Structures are given as C-alpha cells and as structure tokens.
Amino acid sequence: MKNVLESLIPPQVSKGNSIYSLSSLRSNAQDAEIQRSLFLAIIGASPIIFQHPSAEDRTRKTGRVILAKGARPVLCRIVMRKKYVAALFSFILIFLFSSQPGFTQSTEELKALRKDLEEIKKGQSNIQKELQEIKTLLRGRAPAPPPEPQNVVLEIKDDPFKGQPDAKLTLIEFSDYQCPFCARHSRDTLPQLEREYIATGKIKYVFRNFPIASIHPLAFKAHEAANCAGEQGKYWEMHDRLFANANALGLKDLPQHAQTLGLDLPKFQQCLDSGKHASKINSDLADGQKAGVQGTPTFFLGLTDPKDLNLKALRVIRGAQPYAAFKAAIDSILAGQK
C-alpha cells in the first residue's frame, strides 16, 4: 500500500510557507493540524501543492490539488476531479496510519478470515452440487406435449421415405441440408427413431425439402444432389453424407460425395446440371409454407391411410427436439388407437 501511495504523492508536500517530507508526515501523523491540512487540501478547501524538491513553488486556486510542474512529467497539470477525491483520501489515511498498532491485523484475525473463506468455499460447493441435481431432475422430466396443428393436411406423393408404407403413423420432416439443427436431428435423434419405431413397422418416415436460401445458399443444390442420388437408389446414403459434411456442400463437393458413394458420376453430374429436381423442391417449399413451416427442422405426425395420399397432421414438433419429445408424441397417438 505504501509503495502505491508513494507513486501517487511526490517526496515533499508544501502547505503555505512550510514544506513537509513524506517521512515527516508519517512521523507527525498525530499532528492534528497536518492531518486537517491534508484533508482540506483533498476535499478542495486548501491550496496545498504536491511537488518534488526541484519543482518551483507555485500556488494554485483554492479548492484544487495540483501536481507541480516538475513533479511527474506524464501527469503535469492534471487537476484532481471530485470523483477521485474519496479514493485518494482513503489511500492517504491508510498510508499515514498503517504503521499504527490499531491498524495492524493480528494473527488471530487472519486465521479467522481464512476460516471464513473456507466456509464460503464449502457453501459454494454445496450450492453447485444442488444446482447440478436440479438440472438432472429437469432433464429427466417428460417434455411438454407438442402443440396440435390446426387443420394441416399434407399430400404424400413420391417423397423418399423409410419404413413400411402401411405403418400406423407417418412422420414428415421438412428439412434443410445446410441447417445445423437438422444435422443434429439426423445424427442424434433419427437413429433412435429408426431402432424403436421405423424398423419395427410403427412409423413411416417421410423427408421433404425445405432449403432456406436466404441463410443457407448452398442448401438448394444439395437437395438436388440428394434427389439425383435417389435416381441411382442411394437417396438415404447421400442424405446421411450431406448432413455429416454440412461444411462441404459446394458445387465442387457434391460430385465428390457422389463418387465416394459409388454413383455413376457422369449420370449424377448430368442430373445435377439439368436442375430437373428443382420444381419438386419448390413444390415442397410451397407445401411447407402453407402448413406453417417457419424454420427447420419441422415435423408433422399423423395417422397413415394407405388409401389416401393426404396426411392429416395430429401433432407438430418444431426444432431439433430430443428423442423424448418424439417418443411422447408418438406413444400418445398410438395409445389412442388401441
């Protein structure tokens, strides 16, 4: 603390016609007149000038404390503002009286402080454990049931799908190959749905195109590439690869994905260049917007009618929700069909 203050105050202090050194200030700390003069100078009521021995003794207007011209070149002529008064006053008082016995902390006080700090640390540790338990409980809760759509009917034609055509339920996904949340769903949730519901014949899983060109400029062509791969019987292989390589969806990347999957590359490139699947993608976009799709991924769940190509949606799930959200929606509908 002393070193800090000494960097702020020059070696000598002038009051009127008298000059005091820092050592004399410390040794005369009990001098009430000196203390009062320092205090009045700090609050702006006395023209004390702080200066080095080599500085010229100059006076300033009453109400300000100023470093003399020769004190510290980098701080020359900087007038102390009111907002710094309290801080500087505190530093000076601590400096002047730090050597007094009443201001010295005893060993017992330090030990008590250390003990208090240890108690605080233990309390923080307990709070962190309790918060972690609360988070675990919240994760384990069943999610709120998804909202029910209002009279949403979707037509299912030649859209790519997984599962049995006559499964009890149909789950339609509107997705975007450049969407990170769609990629998360494909990576984390879809495999669980496949094991529990698609492979067991309970769900028909349909994929619809919904590239959002305004924020995902590479998505539309990626959807074309998936449909071109579908012509060669590898739609879902390309589907998985595009989501797994969402940072490589440029025009130069798509043929490389096709080559990796073992597709007929010239045939694939011809399909991609022709833009023959663009109308289908635009049709999906229009259907999704009509159904209220505002972002991807969005899912519509309803009962399958093998005799009708139209699906009336009973549930809508928006966003890359966890598997538990899909399970709750699916099981609630299946339970009502028993």
N, C-alpha and C positions, 0 to 999 in steps of 0.2 A: 504494500500500500504506500509506503514511504517513497519508494522508487517512482511509483506512478505520479504521486503528487509533485515530487521534485522535478519531474519532466514538465509539469504544468506551470510551476512557480519559479521565477529566477532566484538567484542566490541572495538578493537583497530586496527589502521592502522599504519604501520611503513613505513616511507619514509627516506631512508638514516639513519641518526642517530636520527631522531625525531619520536616521537610516537604521534598519534592523536586519541582521542576517538571519537565515533560517535556523541556525544553531541557537541564536539568541532568542528567537521566537519560541523554540522548544524549551529552552531553559527558563524562559519567563512566561510559561504557559499559564501561570496563575495570576499574571498581571491583568487585572480586570480592564484597565484602560486599553492595553494592546488588543485584548480579545474584542472589546467593544469597537475599536477602530477597524479591526479586520471585518467584523460583522457588518458595520455600517458601510464599509467600502464595498462589500459583496452585494448588499441589497441596494446599493446605489445612493447612499446618503453621505458619503465622504470621499474626497478626491485622492485616495491612496494610489500611488503609481508603483507597479511592479517593474523592477529594472535590474539589469546587470551592473556591476561596478563601473564598467566602461561607458555606460549609456549616459546621455545628458539628462539632467534632472529637469523634466518639463511637467507642467501641470496640465490637467485636463478639466473639462467642465464637470461640475459636481453632479453626481448621480451615475457615473460610469467608472468601470475599472478597465484600464487600457495597458497593454504591454508597451513598454517604452520602445523607441525606435531601434535601439541596439540590442534588445532582449533576444528575440529569435527572429531571424530574417523571414522565415516562411510564414510567421504569424504576425508580421508587422502591421500595426494599425487595425487590428481586428478588435472591435468593441464587443464586450460580452453582452449578449442579449438576456432578457429576463428569463427566458426558458432554460438557460443554463445556470441561473443563479443558485437554485436549490441544490443541484448536483455538485457544483463546485464548493458550496458552503459545507455540504456533508463531507466531502473529501478533506477539507481543511480541518474540520473538527476532529475527524478520525485521526488525521496525521498528527495534530498537536497533542492529543490526549492518549494516543496509542501506547505510549510508554508508561502511562499511569497504571498503578496496580488495579484500579477499579475496572479498567477496560481489558484486562488480560484474562482470557478464558482459562479456567483451571482444567486439570486433567480429568477431574470428575465430570465437568460439563461436556468435555469432548467425548468421554465414554458414553454419557447419556445421549448425546447426539447420534453417535454411531448406533446405539441400541434402537433409537427411534427410526433411523434409516433402515435397519434390518427389519423392523416390524412393518414398515411401509412396503418394502420389497416383498415380504411374505404376503401381505394383503393384496398386492398387485398380482402375485402368482395365483392366489386363490380366485381372484376375480377372472383371470384369464381362463382358468380351468372351468369355472361356472359358465362363462360365455361359450366355451367350446362345447360343453354339454348341451346348452340351449341350441346351438347350431345343429348338433347331431339330432336332437329331438325334432327340430323343424324340418330337416331333410327327410326324416322318416315318416313325416305326416303325408297322408294321401293328398295329392293336389286337388284343388277345387275343380269340379266338373266343367268342361269347356262349354262355352255358350252355344246355344242351339241356333242354327241358321234360320232365316225367315224365308220359307218357300223357295229354296235354292234347288234347281233341277239342272243336272249336268248330263250332257249326252256323251256316251262312250261308244266310239266307233272302232277305229283301227289303232287305238293308242297302245303302246307297249305295256305289258302287264306281267306280273309274277303271280303264281298260284293257280288254283283251279278256277276255270271260267264260271262255274256254278257255286262258288263258295258263298256262304250265308251273307257275308259282308263284303263291301267294296270300299277300299280306302284310296282316294285320289289325291295325289300330291302335285301341286303346282310349284315348280322349282326353277332354279337358275344355276347353271354350271359354274358361274363365277362368283356365286354368293357363298361367303364363308360359313354362314349358318346352315345353308343347305348341305355343304360339305360335312359339317359336324353331324347333322342328322344321318347322312349316308354312312358315316364312319362309326358313329356311336349307337344309334338307335335302330336303324334299319336291320342290322344283323340280328338283333334280339327279336324284332318283329318277324323276321323270316323263320327263326327257330320255333317260336311259340305259336304263331298264327298263320303264316303263309305256307310253310312246309306241312302243317297239319291240316290244311284244307279249310281253315276258318275264314280266311281273308283273301280276296283278290286285290292285289296292289297295282294301281294304275299310275303311270307317270305322264304328266302333262307339261308342256313347255311354257315357261313364263320368264324369258330373259328380260331384265330391266336395263335397256340400252343406255339410259341416261346416267347410270352409275357403273354399269358393267358392259363396256363397249365390246368386249371380246365374247360375250356370252352367246349372242345370236348365232354366230358362225359355229360355235362349239355345239349348240343344239343341232345345227345342220349336220355336223360331223357325226353325232350320235345316231341320227336317223340314217345317214349314209352307211354307217357300220351295221345298222339294223338290216339293211338290204342284203348284207352278207351273213346274217344270222348272229351277229355279235353286238347287238344293241347294249345289253347289260354289261358286257365286258368293257365297252367304250364308256358307258355310264360311270362305272367304278373308276376307270382310269382317269377320266376328266376331273372327277371330284378329288381324286388323290393327287392330281397335278394341276391344281387351280391356278398356279403361277405360270403355267406353260400352256396357254390357250391361243397363242398367236397363229397366224396362217402358216408359218413355218413349222410350228409344233404339232399341228393336227395330223399331217401326213406321217410324222414320226410315231405318233401314238398308233396310227393305223398299221404301220409296218411292224411295230412291237407286238400287236395283236395277231399278226399273220394274215392281214387282209390283202386282197388283191389291190395293190397300191394304185395302179393306173385307173382302175374302175372306181376306186374310192375318190381319187383326185377329180375325176371327171364329174362324179356326183356332186362333190363339194363346189366345184367351179360353176356348175349349172344353176345352183340355187333352187333346185327342184322341190326342196322341202320347206322353203321359206313361207309358202302360203299356208301350210299346215301349222307352222309355228305361230304365224299371225292369227290364225283361227283360234288357237289355244289361248293366246293373249286376250283376244276379244271375249272368249267364254269366261276366262278368269276374272276379267274386269267386271263383266256382267254379274258374276257371282259374288262380287265384293272383295276380290283379292286385292290387297294393297301392298303386300310385301311377300317376300319368300323366306322360308317355305310356308305354304298354307295347305292344309289338309281338309278334305271333306269325307265324312264317313256316313255310309247309308246301307240299306238292305239291297242285296243283289236280286234282280229279277231277270232270269235268263231269257225271258220272252220280250223284255223291254230294254232298249238301249239307253233309256234315260234313267238316271240315278237321282232319287230324291234324298238330299242330304239331311241327316238327322243330327249330326254333330259337326262342328268346325273346330279345328285345332290350328292356332296361328303360332308360327315361330318354331325354332328347334327345341321343342319341349322334351323333357326326359321320357324315357320309356314308360315310367309310371303313369304319365298323363295319357298316353295311348292305351295302356292296359286298362285304366279306369273307364275310358270311353267305350272301348270295345266290349269289355265284360258287362258293362251296364246294358248295352243293347242286346248282347247275346242272352243275358239273364231274362230279359223281357220277352224273348222268343220261345222260351221253354214252356 
